[in-house]
Amino acid sequence: MASKPAKRILLTRADNEPLASSLKKLGAEVLEIPLIKVELDADAETADDVLSNIACYEWIAFSSANGVRGFFKEFFKKFKDIRCIGPCRIACVGKATAKALEEFHIQTDVIPEISSGAEMAKAMLAYETLENLNILCVGGNLGDGDAAKILEERGRAIVDTFCVYKTSAETVNPRGKAARDFSENGADAIFFASPSAVESFLKNAKALELKEGATRPKAYSIGPKTSEALKKFGITVAKEAQSPEIVLEMFEEEFF
């Protein structure tokens, strides 16, 4: 009996490990076309202001693993000892973000079941009363601000935001190996991890245009925000993972 052809899955992040490796172990053919780039970059004056008062925050809330990396890049420019972060509690948007924190030997106090800024804020409110507490929300330039809004309006907390990285669209080279492969053969699935990746995909539509006979992929996403971005552009969402931790499980159920 002839074996079934491998499922082709297009990943759109810059760094797809360990998802790509796990999919390959399941027998998938993985294409990687980064649609966004992330630069760890914080305004120097803001960083100095935030870090000079870091011990005043009762909570620090991280919206992504890049937020963790960007924060500590700035933190260690000013301090040599991790204890200088002070006796704050820590919230993370999901397990992947919490894992990034573990690299600095810091444990997370609050992780929501659904990975979103809004759910993280709600979990913090459930953890304790936040009224008049000083909270630092750490994220990137394209953050939706949902966490800060909920913490201020519902929790009556005093919230500062700290942008530590910038996300921007990549320009896909249509003559690149992966882009040519996708245009000529298509894929069974294309995976979007953020609204910015969706927007970049549309900007690069010409470079990624499918040729006649190519397999048209179904779209898969993480979280409602990404799904909303897909629907905004008329793209049907085949399935949505509520958090990065269940993406592999989602593809296993769909294809393997």
C-alpha positions as CSV (number, residue, x, y, z in Angstrom):
1,M,0.0,0.0,0.0
2,A,1.4,3.4,-1.0
3,S,2.0,5.7,1.9
4,K,0.0,8.9,2.2
5,P,1.8,12.1,1.1
6,A,3.1,14.2,4.0
7,K,1.0,17.1,5.1
8,R,2.6,20.4,4.2
9,I,2.4,23.1,6.9
10,L,3.5,26.7,6.5
11,L,4.8,28.4,9.6
12,T,5.0,32.2,9.6
13,R,7.0,33.1,12.6
14,A,10.7,34.0,12.6
15,D,11.5,31.3,15.2
16,N,9.4,28.1,14.9
17,E,11.3,25.8,17.2
18,P,10.3,23.5,18.8
19,L,7.0,23.4,16.8
20,A,8.7,22.7,13.5
21,S,10.7,19.8,15.0
22,S,7.7,18.3,16.6
23,L,5.7,18.5,13.4
24,K,8.5,16.9,11.4
25,K,8.6,14.0,13.9
26,L,4.9,13.5,13.2
27,G,5.7,13.2,9.5
28,A,4.8,16.7,8.3
29,E,6.7,18.6,5.6
30,V,7.3,22.1,7.2
31,L,7.8,25.3,5.2
32,E,9.0,28.4,7.0
33,I,8.4,31.9,5.7
34,P,8.9,34.5,8.4
35,L,6.3,37.3,8.0
36,I,7.3,39.4,10.9
37,K,10.6,40.5,12.6
38,V,11.1,41.4,16.2
39,E,13.7,43.8,17.5
40,L,14.4,44.1,21.2
41,D,14.4,47.9,21.5
42,A,13.3,50.2,24.3
43,D,13.3,54.0,24.6
44,A,16.3,54.9,26.7
45,E,14.6,57.6,28.8
46,T,11.5,55.4,29.5
47,A,13.8,52.4,30.4
48,D,15.7,54.6,32.9
49,D,12.5,55.9,34.4
50,V,11.0,52.5,34.8
51,L,14.1,50.7,36.1
52,S,15.0,53.5,38.5
53,N,11.6,52.8,40.2
54,I,11.5,49.0,39.6
55,A,11.2,48.2,43.3
56,C,8.0,50.2,43.6
57,Y,6.0,47.8,41.5
58,E,3.9,45.3,43.3
59,W,3.3,43.4,40.0
60,I,5.1,43.0,36.7
61,A,2.9,41.5,33.9
62,F,4.6,40.1,30.7
63,S,2.6,39.8,27.5
64,S,5.1,37.6,25.6
65,A,8.4,35.8,25.7
66,N,9.9,38.7,23.7
67,G,8.7,41.0,26.4
68,V,10.6,39.0,29.0
69,R,13.8,39.0,26.8
70,G,13.5,42.7,26.1
71,F,12.8,43.6,29.7
72,F,15.9,41.8,31.0
73,K,18.0,43.1,28.2
74,E,17.3,46.6,29.6
75,F,17.3,45.4,33.3
76,F,20.9,44.1,33.1
77,K,22.2,47.3,31.6
78,K,21.4,48.9,34.9
79,F,21.6,46.1,37.5
80,K,24.0,43.1,38.0
81,D,21.8,41.3,40.6
82,I,18.4,39.8,39.8
83,R,17.3,40.6,43.3
84,C,17.1,44.3,42.3
85,I,13.8,43.5,40.6
86,G,12.3,43.7,44.1
87,P,9.6,41.7,45.9
88,C,7.0,42.0,43.1
89,R,4.5,39.3,42.0
90,I,4.7,38.1,38.4
91,A,2.0,37.5,35.8
92,C,2.6,36.0,32.4
93,V,0.2,35.7,29.4
94,G,1.0,32.0,28.9
95,K,3.2,29.1,29.7
96,A,5.7,30.0,26.9
97,T,6.2,33.4,28.5
98,A,6.6,31.8,31.9
99,K,9.2,29.4,30.5
100,A,11.2,32.4,29.2
101,L,11.1,33.8,32.7
102,E,12.5,30.6,34.1
103,E,15.7,31.2,32.2
104,F,16.2,34.0,34.8
105,H,15.3,31.8,37.7
106,I,12.0,33.6,38.3
107,Q,8.7,31.8,38.9
108,T,5.4,33.1,37.8
109,D,2.5,33.7,40.2
110,V,-0.3,34.0,37.7
111,I,-0.9,32.3,34.3
112,P,-4.3,32.4,32.7
113,E,-5.8,29.3,31.1
114,I,-6.4,31.2,27.8
115,S,-3.3,33.1,26.5
116,S,-4.4,36.7,26.1
117,G,-3.7,40.0,27.8
118,A,-7.3,40.4,28.9
119,E,-7.4,36.9,30.5
120,M,-4.1,37.6,32.2
121,A,-5.5,40.8,33.8
122,K,-8.7,38.9,34.9
123,A,-6.5,36.2,36.5
124,M,-4.6,38.9,38.4
125,L,-7.8,40.4,39.7
126,A,-8.9,36.9,40.9
127,Y,-5.5,36.5,42.6
128,E,-5.9,39.5,44.9
129,T,-7.3,43.0,45.2
130,L,-5.3,45.3,43.0
131,E,-6.7,48.7,44.0
132,N,-3.9,51.3,44.3
133,L,-1.2,48.8,43.6
134,N,1.5,49.7,41.2
135,I,1.7,47.4,38.1
136,L,4.1,47.4,35.2
137,C,2.8,45.9,32.0
138,V,5.7,44.9,29.7
139,G,5.1,44.3,26.0
140,G,5.8,45.4,22.4
141,N,4.7,48.2,20.1
142,L,1.7,46.3,18.7
143,G,0.2,45.3,22.0
144,D,-3.6,45.7,22.2
145,G,-3.5,47.4,25.7
146,D,-6.3,45.2,27.0
147,A,-4.5,44.1,30.1
148,A,-3.6,47.7,31.2
149,K,-7.2,48.9,30.5
150,I,-8.8,46.1,32.6
151,L,-6.3,46.5,35.4
152,E,-7.0,50.3,35.6
153,E,-10.7,50.2,35.1
154,R,-11.8,47.1,36.9
155,G,-8.9,46.7,39.3
156,R,-8.3,50.5,40.0
157,A,-4.6,49.8,39.9
158,I,-1.9,52.3,39.0
159,V,-0.5,51.0,35.7
160,D,2.6,51.9,33.8
161,T,3.5,50.3,30.4
162,F,7.0,49.5,29.2
163,C,7.5,48.8,25.4
164,V,10.7,46.7,25.1
165,Y,10.4,45.4,21.5
166,K,9.2,46.3,18.1
167,T,7.4,44.1,15.7
168,S,7.3,44.9,12.0
169,A,6.4,43.2,8.7
170,E,9.0,41.3,6.8
171,T,9.3,41.6,3.0
172,V,9.2,38.2,1.4
173,N,11.5,37.5,-1.5
174,P,9.4,35.8,-4.1
175,R,12.6,34.1,-5.5
176,G,13.4,32.6,-2.1
177,K,13.3,28.8,-1.9
178,A,10.4,28.6,0.6
179,A,8.4,31.3,-1.2
180,R,8.8,29.6,-4.6
181,D,7.9,26.2,-3.1
182,F,4.7,27.6,-1.5
183,S,3.7,29.4,-4.7
184,E,4.2,26.3,-6.9
185,N,2.9,23.6,-4.5
186,G,0.8,25.4,-1.8
187,A,0.3,23.7,1.5
188,D,-2.4,22.0,3.5
189,A,-2.2,24.5,6.4
190,I,-0.8,27.9,7.1
191,F,-0.3,28.9,10.8
192,F,-0.7,32.4,12.1
193,A,0.5,33.2,15.6
194,S,-0.5,37.0,15.7
195,P,-2.6,39.6,14.0
196,S,0.6,41.2,12.7
197,A,1.6,38.0,10.9
198,V,-1.9,38.1,9.2
199,E,-1.4,41.7,8.1
200,S,2.1,40.9,6.7
201,F,0.7,37.9,4.8
202,L,-1.7,40.2,3.0
203,K,1.1,42.7,2.3
204,N,3.1,39.9,0.8
205,A,0.2,38.5,-1.1
206,K,1.8,39.0,-4.5
207,A,5.0,37.3,-3.6
208,L,3.1,34.3,-2.1
209,E,0.5,34.1,-4.8
210,L,-0.5,30.4,-5.5
211,K,0.0,29.1,-9.0
212,E,-2.6,27.0,-10.8
213,G,-2.7,23.5,-9.4
214,A,-1.2,24.5,-6.0
215,T,-2.9,23.3,-2.9
216,R,-4.8,26.1,-1.2
217,P,-4.1,26.0,2.6
218,K,-6.6,26.2,5.4
219,A,-5.8,28.9,8.0
220,Y,-5.0,28.0,11.6
221,S,-4.5,30.6,14.4
222,I,-3.6,31.2,18.0
223,G,-6.2,33.2,20.0
224,P,-9.3,35.2,19.2
225,K,-7.3,38.3,18.1
226,T,-5.5,36.5,15.4
227,S,-8.7,34.8,14.3
228,E,-10.4,38.2,14.2
229,A,-7.6,39.6,11.9
230,L,-8.1,36.6,9.5
231,K,-11.8,37.1,9.4
232,K,-11.4,40.8,8.8
233,F,-9.6,40.0,5.5
234,G,-12.2,37.3,4.5
235,I,-10.1,34.3,5.5
236,T,-11.9,31.4,7.1
237,V,-10.4,30.1,10.2
238,A,-10.2,26.3,10.1
239,K,-9.3,26.0,13.8
240,E,-8.1,28.2,16.6
241,A,-5.8,27.2,19.4
242,Q,-6.4,29.1,22.7
243,S,-2.7,29.0,23.7
244,P,0.7,28.2,22.1
245,E,0.9,25.1,24.3
246,I,-1.9,23.3,22.4
247,V,-0.9,24.2,18.8
248,L,0.9,20.9,18.2
249,E,-2.2,19.1,19.7
250,M,-4.4,21.0,17.3
251,F,-2.4,19.9,14.3
252,E,-2.2,16.3,15.5
253,E,-6.0,16.2,15.7
254,E,-6.4,17.7,12.3
255,F,-3.8,15.8,10.3
256,F,-2.1,12.9,12.1
